[in-house]
Amino acid sequence: MATKLAKGKSIKEALKITRKTVADELGGLPPQKLHCSNLASDAFRMAITGYFRKTDQEDRIKEFGLEKELKAPESREKGEQGEVCED
């Protein structure tokens, strides 16, 4: 869903896709499934950050407010890593 929402948009527009945007487009999700949709928007932001780093555009990371994505997973807030989707 995150990819579908981002298709054809500029990076600036695509970064407006939030966890809530993805969940809403999926018609809402039960609380026990919400973290699965969060992974999509988080991964999308991390992919854009990785692209900027690999193409020597690190100045754009700050421009787009992606500094959080540069942190190592173990330094992120509790609950943002290691979550497992369950049936």
PDB file of N, CA, C and O in Angstrom:
ATOM      1  N   MET A   1       0.830  -1.193   0.000  1.00  0.00           N
ATOM      2  CA  MET A   1       0.000   0.000   0.000  1.00  0.00           C
ATOM      3  C   MET A   1       0.870   1.251   0.000  1.00  0.00           C
ATOM      4  O   MET A   1       0.564   2.216  -0.701  1.00  0.00           O
ATOM      5  N   ALA A   2       1.954   1.247   0.780  1.00  0.00           N
ATOM      6  CA  ALA A   2       2.843   2.418   0.827  1.00  0.00           C
ATOM      7  C   ALA A   2       3.414   2.708  -0.554  1.00  0.00           C
ATOM      8  O   ALA A   2       3.499   3.869  -0.956  1.00  0.00           O
ATOM      9  N   THR A   3       3.800   1.685  -1.274  1.00  0.00           N
ATOM     10  CA  THR A   3       4.343   1.855  -2.622  1.00  0.00           C
ATOM     11  C   THR A   3       3.284   2.413  -3.563  1.00  0.00           C
ATOM     12  O   THR A   3       3.563   3.305  -4.364  1.00  0.00           O
ATOM     13  N   LYS A   4       2.081   1.890  -3.463  1.00  0.00           N
ATOM     14  CA  LYS A   4       0.986   2.372  -4.301  1.00  0.00           C
ATOM     15  C   LYS A   4       0.718   3.850  -4.038  1.00  0.00           C
ATOM     16  O   LYS A   4       0.485   4.620  -4.970  1.00  0.00           O
ATOM     17  N   LEU A   5       0.750   4.237  -2.778  1.00  0.00           N
ATOM     18  CA  LEU A   5       0.503   5.634  -2.419  1.00  0.00           C
ATOM     19  C   LEU A   5       1.619   6.558  -2.896  1.00  0.00           C
ATOM     20  O   LEU A   5       1.366   7.719  -3.214  1.00  0.00           O
ATOM     21  N   ALA A   6       2.841   6.059  -2.949  1.00  0.00           N
ATOM     22  CA  ALA A   6       3.994   6.887  -3.318  1.00  0.00           C
ATOM     23  C   ALA A   6       4.212   6.997  -4.822  1.00  0.00           C
ATOM     24  O   ALA A   6       4.871   7.928  -5.285  1.00  0.00           O
ATOM     25  N   LYS A   7       3.676   6.077  -5.573  1.00  0.00           N
ATOM     26  CA  LYS A   7       3.918   6.041  -7.012  1.00  0.00           C
ATOM     27  C   LYS A   7       3.508   7.362  -7.676  1.00  0.00           C
ATOM     28  O   LYS A   7       2.390   7.844  -7.495  1.00  0.00           O
ATOM     29  N   GLY A   8       4.444   7.936  -8.451  1.00  0.00           N
ATOM     30  CA  GLY A   8       4.178   9.162  -9.189  1.00  0.00           C
ATOM     31  C   GLY A   8       4.337  10.442  -8.387  1.00  0.00           C
ATOM     32  O   GLY A   8       4.139  11.533  -8.921  1.00  0.00           O
ATOM     33  N   LYS A   9       4.692  10.327  -7.113  1.00  0.00           N
ATOM     34  CA  LYS A   9       4.845  11.511  -6.275  1.00  0.00           C
ATOM     35  C   LYS A   9       6.314  11.913  -6.182  1.00  0.00           C
ATOM     36  O   LYS A   9       7.208  11.087  -6.368  1.00  0.00           O
ATOM     37  N   SER A  10       6.550  13.179  -5.896  1.00  0.00           N
ATOM     38  CA  SER A  10       7.914  13.640  -5.618  1.00  0.00           C
ATOM     39  C   SER A  10       8.321  13.071  -4.260  1.00  0.00           C
ATOM     40  O   SER A  10       7.475  12.587  -3.507  1.00  0.00           O
ATOM     41  N   ILE A  11       9.606  13.130  -3.952  1.00  0.00           N
ATOM     42  CA  ILE A  11      10.061  12.649  -2.648  1.00  0.00           C
ATOM     43  C   ILE A  11       9.381  13.440  -1.538  1.00  0.00           C
ATOM     44  O   ILE A  11       8.942  12.866  -0.542  1.00  0.00           O
ATOM     45  N   LYS A  12       9.297  14.732  -1.705  1.00  0.00           N
ATOM     46  CA  LYS A  12       8.664  15.580  -0.687  1.00  0.00           C
ATOM     47  C   LYS A  12       7.213  15.158  -0.448  1.00  0.00           C
ATOM     48  O   LYS A  12       6.768  15.070   0.696  1.00  0.00           O
ATOM     49  N   GLU A  13       6.482  14.898  -1.527  1.00  0.00           N
ATOM     50  CA  GLU A  13       5.080  14.463  -1.406  1.00  0.00           C
ATOM     51  C   GLU A  13       4.997  13.068  -0.791  1.00  0.00           C
ATOM     52  O   GLU A  13       4.142  12.804   0.055  1.00  0.00           O
ATOM     53  N   ALA A  14       5.885  12.183  -1.221  1.00  0.00           N
ATOM     54  CA  ALA A  14       5.855  10.798  -0.741  1.00  0.00           C
ATOM     55  C   ALA A  14       6.169  10.709   0.749  1.00  0.00           C
ATOM     56  O   ALA A  14       5.656   9.829   1.439  1.00  0.00           O
ATOM     57  N   LEU A  15       7.006  11.610   1.246  1.00  0.00           N
ATOM     58  CA  LEU A  15       7.345  11.578   2.663  1.00  0.00           C
ATOM     59  C   LEU A  15       6.187  12.033   3.554  1.00  0.00           C
ATOM     60  O   LEU A  15       6.271  11.938   4.779  1.00  0.00           O
ATOM     61  N   LYS A  16       5.130  12.515   2.957  1.00  0.00           N
ATOM     62  CA  LYS A  16       3.931  12.866   3.719  1.00  0.00           C
ATOM     63  C   LYS A  16       3.088  11.620   4.022  1.00  0.00           C
ATOM     64  O   LYS A  16       2.109  11.688   4.766  1.00  0.00           O
ATOM     65  N   ILE A  17       3.477  10.498   3.443  1.00  0.00           N
ATOM     66  CA  ILE A  17       2.777   9.237   3.710  1.00  0.00           C
ATOM     67  C   ILE A  17       3.213   8.759   5.093  1.00  0.00           C
ATOM     68  O   ILE A  17       4.381   8.448   5.323  1.00  0.00           O
ATOM     69  N   THR A  18       2.263   8.710   5.987  1.00  0.00           N
ATOM     70  CA  THR A  18       2.563   8.357   7.376  1.00  0.00           C
ATOM     71  C   THR A  18       2.028   6.966   7.709  1.00  0.00           C
ATOM     72  O   THR A  18       1.367   6.320   6.895  1.00  0.00           O
ATOM     73  N   ARG A  19       2.325   6.538   8.894  1.00  0.00           N
ATOM     74  CA  ARG A  19       1.781   5.265   9.384  1.00  0.00           C
ATOM     75  C   ARG A  19       0.250   5.296   9.323  1.00  0.00           C
ATOM     76  O   ARG A  19      -0.389   4.327   8.913  1.00  0.00           O
ATOM     77  N   LYS A  20      -0.322   6.430   9.739  1.00  0.00           N
ATOM     78  CA  LYS A  20      -1.789   6.575   9.738  1.00  0.00           C
ATOM     79  C   LYS A  20      -2.336   6.541   8.308  1.00  0.00           C
ATOM     80  O   LYS A  20      -3.384   5.945   8.059  1.00  0.00           O
ATOM     81  N   THR A  21      -1.631   7.176   7.372  1.00  0.00           N
ATOM     82  CA  THR A  21      -2.071   7.187   5.978  1.00  0.00           C
ATOM     83  C   THR A  21      -2.207   5.762   5.455  1.00  0.00           C
ATOM     84  O   THR A  21      -3.215   5.411   4.842  1.00  0.00           O
ATOM     85  N   VAL A  22      -1.191   4.949   5.700  1.00  0.00           N
ATOM     86  CA  VAL A  22      -1.196   3.566   5.215  1.00  0.00           C
ATOM     87  C   VAL A  22      -2.341   2.791   5.865  1.00  0.00           C
ATOM     88  O   VAL A  22      -3.092   2.104   5.172  1.00  0.00           O
ATOM     89  N   ALA A  23      -2.482   2.893   7.179  1.00  0.00           N
ATOM     90  CA  ALA A  23      -3.550   2.178   7.885  1.00  0.00           C
ATOM     91  C   ALA A  23      -4.927   2.612   7.396  1.00  0.00           C
ATOM     92  O   ALA A  23      -5.810   1.778   7.198  1.00  0.00           O
ATOM     93  N   ASP A  24      -5.109   3.913   7.202  1.00  0.00           N
ATOM     94  CA  ASP A  24      -6.400   4.419   6.723  1.00  0.00           C
ATOM     95  C   ASP A  24      -6.717   3.888   5.328  1.00  0.00           C
ATOM     96  O   ASP A  24      -7.855   3.509   5.049  1.00  0.00           O
ATOM     97  N   GLU A  25      -5.712   3.860   4.454  1.00  0.00           N
ATOM     98  CA  GLU A  25      -5.930   3.357   3.094  1.00  0.00           C
ATOM     99  C   GLU A  25      -6.267   1.869   3.082  1.00  0.00           C
ATOM    100  O   GLU A  25      -6.926   1.384   2.162  1.00  0.00           O
ATOM    101  N   LEU A  26      -5.819   1.158   4.093  1.00  0.00           N
ATOM    102  CA  LEU A  26      -6.139  -0.263   4.202  1.00  0.00           C
ATOM    103  C   LEU A  26      -7.511  -0.487   4.841  1.00  0.00           C
ATOM    104  O   LEU A  26      -7.918  -1.625   5.076  1.00  0.00           O
ATOM    105  N   GLY A  27      -8.211   0.600   5.116  1.00  0.00           N
ATOM    106  CA  GLY A  27      -9.556   0.497   5.686  1.00  0.00           C
ATOM    107  C   GLY A  27      -9.547   0.354   7.192  1.00  0.00           C
ATOM    108  O   GLY A  27     -10.530  -0.097   7.781  1.00  0.00           O
ATOM    109  N   GLY A  28      -8.451   0.731   7.819  1.00  0.00           N
ATOM    110  CA  GLY A  28      -8.326   0.576   9.266  1.00  0.00           C
ATOM    111  C   GLY A  28      -7.884  -0.838   9.587  1.00  0.00           C
ATOM    112  O   GLY A  28      -8.169  -1.775   8.842  1.00  0.00           O
ATOM    113  N   LEU A  29      -7.205  -0.979  10.673  1.00  0.00           N
ATOM    114  CA  LEU A  29      -6.693  -2.283  11.079  1.00  0.00           C
ATOM    115  C   LEU A  29      -6.952  -2.498  12.563  1.00  0.00           C
ATOM    116  O   LEU A  29      -7.003  -1.541  13.336  1.00  0.00           O
ATOM    117  N   PRO A  30      -7.116  -3.762  12.960  1.00  0.00           N
ATOM    118  CA  PRO A  30      -7.244  -4.019  14.401  1.00  0.00           C
ATOM    119  C   PRO A  30      -5.909  -3.699  15.080  1.00  0.00           C
ATOM    120  O   PRO A  30      -4.860  -3.791  14.443  1.00  0.00           O
ATOM    121  N   PRO A  31      -5.935  -3.328  16.346  1.00  0.00           N
ATOM    122  CA  PRO A  31      -4.707  -2.932  17.045  1.00  0.00           C
ATOM    123  C   PRO A  31      -3.565  -3.943  16.945  1.00  0.00           C
ATOM    124  O   PRO A  31      -2.402  -3.549  16.850  1.00  0.00           O
ATOM    125  N   GLN A  32      -3.876  -5.231  16.963  1.00  0.00           N
ATOM    126  CA  GLN A  32      -2.819  -6.241  16.907  1.00  0.00           C
ATOM    127  C   GLN A  32      -2.165  -6.338  15.525  1.00  0.00           C
ATOM    128  O   GLN A  32      -1.142  -7.009  15.388  1.00  0.00           O
ATOM    129  N   LYS A  33      -2.713  -5.701  14.518  1.00  0.00           N
ATOM    130  CA  LYS A  33      -2.144  -5.707  13.165  1.00  0.00           C
ATOM    131  C   LYS A  33      -1.554  -4.352  12.764  1.00  0.00           C
ATOM    132  O   LYS A  33      -0.877  -4.252  11.741  1.00  0.00           O
ATOM    133  N   LEU A  34      -1.800  -3.340  13.539  1.00  0.00           N
ATOM    134  CA  LEU A  34      -1.385  -1.991  13.192  1.00  0.00           C
ATOM    135  C   LEU A  34       0.122  -1.877  12.994  1.00  0.00           C
ATOM    136  O   LEU A  34       0.573  -1.166  12.095  1.00  0.00           O
ATOM    137  N   HIS A  35       0.895  -2.555  13.808  1.00  0.00           N
ATOM    138  CA  HIS A  35       2.351  -2.449  13.675  1.00  0.00           C
ATOM    139  C   HIS A  35       2.849  -2.992  12.343  1.00  0.00           C
ATOM    140  O   HIS A  35       3.899  -2.562  11.867  1.00  0.00           O
ATOM    141  N   CYS A  36       2.134  -3.915  11.735  1.00  0.00           N
ATOM    142  CA  CYS A  36       2.541  -4.450  10.430  1.00  0.00           C
ATOM    143  C   CYS A  36       2.497  -3.349   9.362  1.00  0.00           C
ATOM    144  O   CYS A  36       3.396  -3.259   8.526  1.00  0.00           O
ATOM    145  N   SER A  37       1.468  -2.527   9.392  1.00  0.00           N
ATOM    146  CA  SER A  37       1.396  -1.438   8.417  1.00  0.00           C
ATOM    147  C   SER A  37       2.411  -0.352   8.744  1.00  0.00           C
ATOM    148  O   SER A  37       2.883   0.342   7.844  1.00  0.00           O
ATOM    149  N   ASN A  38       2.754  -0.196  10.023  1.00  0.00           N
ATOM    150  CA  ASN A  38       3.772   0.787  10.410  1.00  0.00           C
ATOM    151  C   ASN A  38       5.116   0.447   9.790  1.00  0.00           C
ATOM    152  O   ASN A  38       5.874   1.343   9.418  1.00  0.00           O
ATOM    153  N   LEU A  39       5.413  -0.823   9.678  1.00  0.00           N
ATOM    154  CA  LEU A  39       6.690  -1.244   9.115  1.00  0.00           C
ATOM    155  C   LEU A  39       6.854  -0.739   7.684  1.00  0.00           C
ATOM    156  O   LEU A  39       7.963  -0.399   7.273  1.00  0.00           O
ATOM    157  N   ALA A  40       5.775  -0.686   6.931  1.00  0.00           N
ATOM    158  CA  ALA A  40       5.855  -0.245   5.526  1.00  0.00           C
ATOM    159  C   ALA A  40       6.266   1.220   5.426  1.00  0.00           C
ATOM    160  O   ALA A  40       7.179   1.552   4.670  1.00  0.00           O
ATOM    161  N   SER A  41       5.616   2.092   6.167  1.00  0.00           N
ATOM    162  CA  SER A  41       5.964   3.513   6.074  1.00  0.00           C
ATOM    163  C   SER A  41       7.347   3.774   6.662  1.00  0.00           C
ATOM    164  O   SER A  41       8.076   4.627   6.155  1.00  0.00           O
ATOM    165  N   ASP A  42       7.721   3.059   7.717  1.00  0.00           N
ATOM    166  CA  ASP A  42       9.055   3.217   8.298  1.00  0.00           C
ATOM    167  C   ASP A  42      10.127   2.760   7.305  1.00  0.00           C
ATOM    168  O   ASP A  42      11.138   3.440   7.131  1.00  0.00           O
ATOM    169  N   ALA A  43       9.914   1.625   6.662  1.00  0.00           N
ATOM    170  CA  ALA A  43      10.882   1.101   5.693  1.00  0.00           C
ATOM    171  C   ALA A  43      11.008   2.044   4.498  1.00  0.00           C
ATOM    172  O   ALA A  43      12.100   2.224   3.959  1.00  0.00           O
ATOM    173  N   PHE A  44       9.917   2.632   4.095  1.00  0.00           N
ATOM    174  CA  PHE A  44       9.915   3.572   2.981  1.00  0.00           C
ATOM    175  C   PHE A  44      10.813   4.767   3.296  1.00  0.00           C
ATOM    176  O   PHE A  44      11.626   5.173   2.466  1.00  0.00           O
ATOM    177  N   ARG A  45      10.665   5.328   4.499  1.00  0.00           N
ATOM    178  CA  ARG A  45      11.492   6.461   4.915  1.00  0.00           C
ATOM    179  C   ARG A  45      12.964   6.058   4.993  1.00  0.00           C
ATOM    180  O   ARG A  45      13.845   6.826   4.607  1.00  0.00           O
ATOM    181  N   MET A  46      13.219   4.870   5.486  1.00  0.00           N
ATOM    182  CA  MET A  46      14.598   4.395   5.580  1.00  0.00           C
ATOM    183  C   MET A  46      15.196   4.177   4.188  1.00  0.00           C
ATOM    184  O   MET A  46      16.383   4.428   3.980  1.00  0.00           O
ATOM    185  N   ALA A  47      14.396   3.719   3.250  1.00  0.00           N
ATOM    186  CA  ALA A  47      14.885   3.506   1.882  1.00  0.00           C
ATOM    187  C   ALA A  47      15.261   4.841   1.229  1.00  0.00           C
ATOM    188  O   ALA A  47      16.274   4.928   0.535  1.00  0.00           O
ATOM    189  N   ILE A  48      14.461   5.862   1.447  1.00  0.00           N
ATOM    190  CA  ILE A  48      14.772   7.181   0.900  1.00  0.00           C
ATOM    191  C   ILE A  48      16.063   7.707   1.527  1.00  0.00           C
ATOM    192  O   ILE A  48      16.907   8.274   0.832  1.00  0.00           O
ATOM    193  N   THR A  49      16.213   7.522   2.823  1.00  0.00           N
ATOM    194  CA  THR A  49      17.436   7.935   3.509  1.00  0.00           C
ATOM    195  C   THR A  49      18.647   7.206   2.929  1.00  0.00           C
ATOM    196  O   THR A  49      19.683   7.818   2.667  1.00  0.00           O
ATOM    197  N   GLY A  50      18.511   5.897   2.730  1.00  0.00           N
ATOM    198  CA  GLY A  50      19.599   5.111   2.141  1.00  0.00           C
ATOM    199  C   GLY A  50      19.948   5.581   0.746  1.00  0.00           C
ATOM    200  O   GLY A  50      21.123   5.631   0.383  1.00  0.00           O
ATOM    201  N   TYR A  51      18.952   5.922  -0.031  1.00  0.00           N
ATOM    202  CA  TYR A  51      19.181   6.441  -1.380  1.00  0.00           C
ATOM    203  C   TYR A  51      19.999   7.728  -1.327  1.00  0.00           C
ATOM    204  O   TYR A  51      20.956   7.894  -2.084  1.00  0.00           O
ATOM    205  N   PHE A  52      19.619   8.638  -0.431  1.00  0.00           N
ATOM    206  CA  PHE A  52      20.356   9.896  -0.306  1.00  0.00           C
ATOM    207  C   PHE A  52      21.808   9.643   0.086  1.00  0.00           C
ATOM    208  O   PHE A  52      22.719  10.293  -0.427  1.00  0.00           O
ATOM    209  N   ARG A  53      22.016   8.704   0.992  1.00  0.00           N
ATOM    210  CA  ARG A  53      23.389   8.408   1.428  1.00  0.00           C
ATOM    211  C   ARG A  53      24.205   7.811   0.283  1.00  0.00           C
ATOM    212  O   ARG A  53      25.352   8.205   0.075  1.00  0.00           O
ATOM    213  N   LYS A  54      23.638   6.881  -0.447  1.00  0.00           N
ATOM    214  CA  LYS A  54      24.374   6.205  -1.528  1.00  0.00           C
ATOM    215  C   LYS A  54      24.657   7.116  -2.714  1.00  0.00           C
ATOM    216  O   LYS A  54      25.589   6.871  -3.479  1.00  0.00           O
ATOM    217  N   THR A  55      23.864   8.154  -2.867  1.00  0.00           N
ATOM    218  CA  THR A  55      24.046   9.056  -4.009  1.00  0.00           C
ATOM    219  C   THR A  55      24.674  10.386  -3.589  1.00  0.00           C
ATOM    220  O   THR A  55      24.525  11.398  -4.274  1.00  0.00           O
ATOM    221  N   ASP A  56      25.376  10.369  -2.461  1.00  0.00           N
ATOM    222  CA  ASP A  56      26.072  11.559  -1.953  1.00  0.00           C
ATOM    223  C   ASP A  56      25.168  12.785  -1.846  1.00  0.00           C
ATOM    224  O   ASP A  56      25.565  13.892  -2.211  1.00  0.00           O
ATOM    225  N   GLN A  57      23.958  12.581  -1.346  1.00  0.00           N
ATOM    226  CA  GLN A  57      23.009  13.680  -1.139  1.00  0.00           C
ATOM    227  C   GLN A  57      22.622  13.773   0.334  1.00  0.00           C
ATOM    228  O   GLN A  57      21.469  14.040   0.673  1.00  0.00           O
ATOM    229  N   GLU A  58      23.608  13.547   1.202  1.00  0.00           N
ATOM    230  CA  GLU A  58      23.321  13.516   2.644  1.00  0.00           C
ATOM    231  C   GLU A  58      22.731  14.823   3.162  1.00  0.00           C
ATOM    232  O   GLU A  58      22.033  14.818   4.176  1.00  0.00           O
ATOM    233  N   ASP A  59      22.995  15.937   2.491  1.00  0.00           N
ATOM    234  CA  ASP A  59      22.399  17.209   2.894  1.00  0.00           C
ATOM    235  C   ASP A  59      20.880  17.165   2.782  1.00  0.00           C
ATOM    236  O   ASP A  59      20.183  17.887   3.495  1.00  0.00           O
ATOM    237  N   ARG A  60      20.370  16.332   1.901  1.00  0.00           N
ATOM    238  CA  ARG A  60      18.910  16.224   1.717  1.00  0.00           C
ATOM    239  C   ARG A  60      18.255  15.476   2.868  1.00  0.00           C
ATOM    240  O   ARG A  60      17.053  15.624   3.093  1.00  0.00           O
ATOM    241  N   ILE A  61      19.027  14.671   3.604  1.00  0.00           N
ATOM    242  CA  ILE A  61      18.480  13.955   4.761  1.00  0.00           C
ATOM    243  C   ILE A  61      17.947  14.957   5.774  1.00  0.00           C
ATOM    244  O   ILE A  61      16.832  14.811   6.274  1.00  0.00           O
ATOM    245  N   LYS A  62      18.734  15.957   6.068  1.00  0.00           N
ATOM    246  CA  LYS A  62      18.289  16.994   7.005  1.00  0.00           C
ATOM    247  C   LYS A  62      17.175  17.840   6.392  1.00  0.00           C
ATOM    248  O   LYS A  62      16.207  18.196   7.064  1.00  0.00           O
ATOM    249  N   GLU A  63      17.326  18.154   5.116  1.00  0.00           N
ATOM    250  CA  GLU A  63      16.312  18.954   4.413  1.00  0.00           C
ATOM    251  C   GLU A  63      14.922  18.334   4.537  1.00  0.00           C
ATOM    252  O   GLU A  63      13.931  19.046   4.700  1.00  0.00           O
ATOM    253  N   PHE A  64      14.854  17.004   4.459  1.00  0.00           N
ATOM    254  CA  PHE A  64      13.567  16.308   4.513  1.00  0.00           C
ATOM    255  C   PHE A  64      13.235  15.774   5.910  1.00  0.00           C
ATOM    256  O   PHE A  64      12.245  15.063   6.083  1.00  0.00           O
ATOM    257  N   GLY A  65      14.058  16.114   6.903  1.00  0.00           N
ATOM    258  CA  GLY A  65      13.764  15.699   8.279  1.00  0.00           C
ATOM    259  C   GLY A  65      13.901  14.212   8.519  1.00  0.00           C
ATOM    260  O   GLY A  65      13.110  13.633   9.264  1.00  0.00           O
ATOM    261  N   LEU A  66      14.885  13.583   7.909  1.00  0.00           N
ATOM    262  CA  LEU A  66      15.063  12.137   8.013  1.00  0.00           C
ATOM    263  C   LEU A  66      16.199  11.741   8.959  1.00  0.00           C
ATOM    264  O   LEU A  66      16.695  10.617   8.879  1.00  0.00           O
ATOM    265  N   GLU A  67      16.616  12.629   9.843  1.00  0.00           N
ATOM    266  CA  GLU A  67      17.731  12.335  10.733  1.00  0.00           C
ATOM    267  C   GLU A  67      17.462  11.110  11.606  1.00  0.00           C
ATOM    268  O   GLU A  67      18.379  10.344  11.899  1.00  0.00           O
ATOM    269  N   LYS A  68      16.223  10.924  12.018  1.00  0.00           N
ATOM    270  CA  LYS A  68      15.861   9.795  12.877  1.00  0.00           C
ATOM    271  C   LYS A  68      16.200   8.460  12.207  1.00  0.00           C
ATOM    272  O   LYS A  68      16.586   7.505  12.882  1.00  0.00           O
ATOM    273  N   GLU A  69      16.057   8.396  10.897  1.00  0.00           N
ATOM    274  CA  GLU A  69      16.312   7.160  10.173  1.00  0.00           C
ATOM    275  C   GLU A  69      17.796   6.795  10.141  1.00  0.00           C
ATOM    276  O   GLU A  69      18.145   5.669   9.785  1.00  0.00           O
ATOM    277  N   LEU A  70      18.666   7.724  10.504  1.00  0.00           N
ATOM    278  CA  LEU A  70      20.103   7.444  10.523  1.00  0.00           C
ATOM    279  C   LEU A  70      20.536   6.713  11.782  1.00  0.00           C
ATOM    280  O   LEU A  70      21.619   6.129  11.821  1.00  0.00           O
ATOM    281  N   LYS A  71      19.696   6.741  12.814  1.00  0.00           N
ATOM    282  CA  LYS A  71      20.051   6.090  14.072  1.00  0.00           C
ATOM    283  C   LYS A  71      20.068   4.581  13.898  1.00  0.00           C
ATOM    284  O   LYS A  71      19.300   4.017  13.118  1.00  0.00           O
ATOM    285  N   ALA A  72      20.955   3.943  14.638  1.00  0.00           N
ATOM    286  CA  ALA A  72      20.998   2.480  14.648  1.00  0.00           C
ATOM    287  C   ALA A  72      19.716   1.961  15.283  1.00  0.00           C
ATOM    288  O   ALA A  72      19.174   2.599  16.186  1.00  0.00           O
ATOM    289  N   PRO A  73      19.219   0.806  14.823  1.00  0.00           N
ATOM    290  CA  PRO A  73      17.955   0.269  15.361  1.00  0.00           C
ATOM    291  C   PRO A  73      17.937   0.167  16.882  1.00  0.00           C
ATOM    292  O   PRO A  73      16.898   0.411  17.496  1.00  0.00           O
ATOM    293  N   GLU A  74      19.059  -0.189  17.505  1.00  0.00           N
ATOM    294  CA  GLU A  74      19.056  -0.354  18.959  1.00  0.00           C
ATOM    295  C   GLU A  74      18.917   0.973  19.698  1.00  0.00           C
ATOM    296  O   GLU A  74      18.616   0.986  20.891  1.00  0.00           O
ATOM    297  N   SER A  75      19.132   2.091  19.002  1.00  0.00           N
ATOM    298  CA  SER A  75      19.011   3.390  19.652  1.00  0.00           C
ATOM    299  C   SER A  75      17.647   4.038  19.439  1.00  0.00           C
ATOM    300  O   SER A  75      17.387   5.120  19.964  1.00  0.00           O
ATOM    301  N   ARG A  76      16.783   3.390  18.680  1.00  0.00           N
ATOM    302  CA  ARG A  76      15.447   3.947  18.451  1.00  0.00           C
ATOM    303  C   ARG A  76      14.557   3.712  19.664  1.00  0.00           C
ATOM    304  O   ARG A  76      14.881   2.930  20.558  1.00  0.00           O
ATOM    305  N   GLU A  77      13.444   4.400  19.667  1.00  0.00           N
ATOM    306  CA  GLU A  77      12.517   4.278  20.779  1.00  0.00           C
ATOM    307  C   GLU A  77      12.026   2.842  20.908  1.00  0.00           C
ATOM    308  O   GLU A  77      11.905   2.116  19.921  1.00  0.00           O
ATOM    309  N   LYS A  78      11.749   2.455  22.137  1.00  0.00           N
ATOM    310  CA  LYS A  78      11.242   1.115  22.408  1.00  0.00           C
ATOM    311  C   LYS A  78       9.975   0.879  21.595  1.00  0.00           C
ATOM    312  O   LYS A  78       9.118   1.758  21.498  1.00  0.00           O
ATOM    313  N   GLY A  79       9.861  -0.299  21.018  1.00  0.00           N
ATOM    314  CA  GLY A  79       8.676  -0.660  20.253  1.00  0.00           C
ATOM    315  C   GLY A  79       8.811  -0.412  18.774  1.00  0.00           C
ATOM    316  O   GLY A  79       7.912  -0.780  18.018  1.00  0.00           O
ATOM    317  N   GLU A  80       9.900   0.200  18.318  1.00  0.00           N
ATOM    318  CA  GLU A  80      10.059   0.456  16.902  1.00  0.00           C
ATOM    319  C   GLU A  80      10.917  -0.598  16.219  1.00  0.00           C
ATOM    320  O   GLU A  80      11.148  -0.511  15.013  1.00  0.00           O
ATOM    321  N   GLN A  81      11.387  -1.576  16.951  1.00  0.00           N
ATOM    322  CA  GLN A  81      12.223  -2.594  16.330  1.00  0.00           C
ATOM    323  C   GLN A  81      11.802  -3.968  16.841  1.00  0.00           C
ATOM    324  O   GLN A  81      11.201  -4.091  17.909  1.00  0.00           O
ATOM    325  N   GLY A  82      12.116  -4.961  16.089  1.00  0.00           N
ATOM    326  CA  GLY A  82      11.908  -6.329  16.521  1.00  0.00           C
ATOM    327  C   GLY A  82      10.468  -6.762  16.666  1.00  0.00           C
ATOM    328  O   GLY A  82      10.203  -7.801  17.271  1.00  0.00           O
ATOM    329  N   GLU A  83       9.544  -6.017  16.142  1.00  0.00           N
ATOM    330  CA  GLU A  83       8.150  -6.418  16.238  1.00  0.00           C
ATOM    331  C   GLU A  83       7.853  -7.490  15.205  1.00  0.00           C
ATOM    332  O   GLU A  83       8.394  -7.471  14.100  1.00  0.00           O
ATOM    333  N   VAL A  84       7.004  -8.407  15.570  1.00  0.00           N
ATOM    334  CA  VAL A  84       6.677  -9.521  14.700  1.00  0.00           C
ATOM    335  C   VAL A  84       5.192  -9.476  14.376  1.00  0.00           C
ATOM    336  O   VAL A  84       4.360  -9.331  15.272  1.00  0.00           O
ATOM    337  N   CYS A  85       4.864  -9.600  13.108  1.00  0.00           N
ATOM    338  CA  CYS A  85       3.456  -9.665  12.738  1.00  0.00           C
ATOM    339  C   CYS A  85       2.926 -11.037  13.078  1.00  0.00           C
ATOM    340  O   CYS A  85       3.554 -12.049  12.767  1.00  0.00           O
ATOM    341  N   GLU A  86       1.782 -11.074  13.710  1.00  0.00           N
ATOM    342  CA  GLU A  86       1.146 -12.329  14.075  1.00  0.00           C
ATOM    343  C   GLU A  86      -0.198 -12.442  13.393  1.00  0.00           C
ATOM    344  O   GLU A  86      -0.808 -11.435  13.032  1.00  0.00           O
ATOM    345  N   ASP A  87      -0.657 -13.660  13.215  1.00  0.00           N
ATOM    346  CA  ASP A  87      -1.983 -13.879  12.616  1.00  0.00           C
ATOM    347  C   ASP A  87      -3.085 -13.446  13.525  1.00  0.00           C
ATOM    348  O   ASP A  87      -4.259 -13.563  13.172  1.00  0.00           O
TER     349      ASP A  87
END
